[in-house]
Amino acid sequence: MAITIIGLGPGSASLLTREAWDILSSSQKVYFRTLEHPCIPDLPEHIERMSFDYIYNRAESFEQVFSDIVNELLSLGENEDVVYAVPGHPFIAESSVTLLVKEAEKKNIPVRIVAGLSYVELCLTAIQVDGIEGLQLFDAIELEQQYYPSVNPDFPLLIGQVHCNLLAGELITVLTRVYPENHLVYLIHSAGNTAQVVESVLLDEIDLSKQINHLTTLYLPPITEVSSLAGLAETVAVICSPEADFVLPDEQKLVTDFSTISNKTISAIEHKDDDEICHNLGELLHQIVLHAEISSSDGGFKLSNVIAHINSKLESIHNQIWADKNN
């Protein structure tokens, strides 16, 4: 017995791969994660369509939905060959597939993956962007749950499954921690389908769109100015590179500069001067990155070690917060 997982692509049946179409056409029964997909009406009529949509109505969380789907498929797979079809590509925003593959291996049930076109390619086509240039992929629900988004604003960002206006509004709150409110972004609805619509809107207005549905994706172009810690680290590394012919400061100058900037920062804080605080914190951050770059070049600690150390310390001090989050 085996389980075959098929990617249905992001749109009509015309976007199915030939392999996917052949398997579906030769199958008498197919289990669909959901029947809310544009290609379903175009599939051969003889297919008995089994859907897991009912699980969404009874489960308390998406994790429970995926767990229930996987458990049922595993139970079926122990006694018969199963064809399971999911929207898009099986390994793009399909938690049920990753869990199914993992659990099937434990039960020694063979799994075959039939790739499908994902929403990513069609979204990039709709806005004519090359995805190789550092594209970041996130799920809207997972990103919305972060207090500070783990994104790099120096590179393009694609957020899938922005399925309702409420979720779009919650994304505004998270994303404007990093991006300016008037950052020009794109809402891509029904990518690759005849109903495709691309809206160019300001970030703080995405929740006003009347087009948002379960096939909506949000694209954020990079910010024009370097705005990430990684970007700053690259700038400092370039300046300190042998090609730049930059004379590295000695230990005494490093100490003096750090002390001077620290005192200026303290003074700005005491005077509640936001512009000066911002300016001097930047100077202080430069000193931290510079110290790490010099050390790293000499085989010592890296900037990543500095960040990992303080992050680990903070989580240890405030461990109850993370304990509560995991419960």
CORRA-V162145 format. One record per pair of residues at least 12 apart in sequence whose C-alpha atoms are under 6 Angstrom apart, sorted by the first residue. I is the first residue (numbers start at 1). J is the second residue. If there is no record, write none. Layout:
BEGIN
I_J ; I_J
END
This chain:
BEGIN
1_80 ; 1_81 ; 2_77 ; 2_81 ; 2_109 ; 2_110 ; 2_111 ; 3_81 ; 3_82 ; 3_83 ; 3_111 ; 4_83 ; 4_111 ; 4_112 ; 5_84 ; 5_85 ; 5_113 ; 5_114 ; 6_85 ; 6_114 ; 7_86 ; 7_87 ; 7_88 ; 7_89 ; 7_90 ; 7_115 ; 7_116 ; 8_86 ; 8_87 ; 8_88 ; 8_116 ; 9_87 ; 9_88 ; 9_116 ; 9_117 ; 9_118 ; 10_88 ; 10_118 ; 10_119 ; 11_38 ; 11_39 ; 11_193 ; 12_38 ; 12_39 ; 13_39 ; 13_42 ; 28_47 ; 29_47 ; 29_48 ; 30_49 ; 30_50 ; 30_83 ; 31_50 ; 31_51 ; 31_84 ; 32_50 ; 32_51 ; 32_84 ; 32_85 ; 33_51 ; 33_52 ; 33_86 ; 34_51 ; 34_52 ; 34_53 ; 66_96 ; 70_100 ; 88_116 ; 88_117 ; 88_118 ; 89_115 ; 89_116 ; 89_117 ; 89_118 ; 122_191 ; 122_192 ; 123_191 ; 134_155 ; 135_156 ; 135_157 ; 136_157 ; 137_158 ; 137_159 ; 138_159 ; 139_159 ; 139_160 ; 140_159 ; 140_160 ; 140_161 ; 140_162 ; 144_171 ; 153_222 ; 153_223 ; 154_222 ; 154_223 ; 154_226 ; 155_222 ; 156_220 ; 156_221 ; 156_222 ; 157_219 ; 157_220 ; 158_218 ; 158_219 ; 159_217 ; 159_218 ; 160_217 ; 161_216 ; 161_217 ; 162_216 ; 162_217 ; 163_213 ; 163_214 ; 164_212 ; 164_213 ; 165_207 ; 168_207 ; 169_207 ; 172_204 ; 181_203 ; 181_204 ; 182_202 ; 182_203 ; 183_202 ; 183_203 ; 184_201 ; 184_202 ; 185_200 ; 185_201 ; 185_202 ; 185_203 ; 185_219 ; 185_220 ; 186_199 ; 186_200 ; 186_218 ; 186_219 ; 187_199 ; 187_217 ; 187_218 ; 188_216 ; 188_217 ; 189_215 ; 189_216 ; 190_215 ; 265_277 ; 265_280
END
